[in-house]
Amino acid sequence: MRALLPLALLAIAIPAVAAAPPAKEKERDFLAGRVAGKPVRCIDPRSNQGPTVIDEKTILYNVTGRRVYRTGPVGACPSLRPLTTLIVEIRSGQLCQNDMFRVLQPGTTIASAYCRFQPFVPYDRPKR
């Protein structure tokens, strides 16, 4: 009976992992019905709901129900993946292009090497 318990747990876990949407699909869901605007250098960190890491190249900041900013790291940021925590160093009161951030993996206490932000591209829902 004890040997069957791990197999039963594994059978439950496999469908949950297989059901997770691919990163591009998740990004498409966030940006659906929105129109890309001109990239900006900085955004106000207090007016957003925090970052959502889509994949190793995409970070979304949801500012309002109407606007989402899309950014990513300059170059490679190998630790960046969904469910990680970003530790952002804000020096000017705004979150800006080239500001440094590090990534903290779930269950760890040591953050990654430094990464930098690209420009922030606003995606807005069209006015009705």
Secondary structure, 3 states (H helix, E strand, C coil): CCCHHHHHHHHHHHHHHHCCCCHHHHHHHHHCCCEECCCECEECHHHCCCEEEEECCEEEEECCCCEEEEECECCCCCCCCCCCEEEECCCCCCEECCCEEEEECCCCCCCCCCEEECCEEEEECCCC
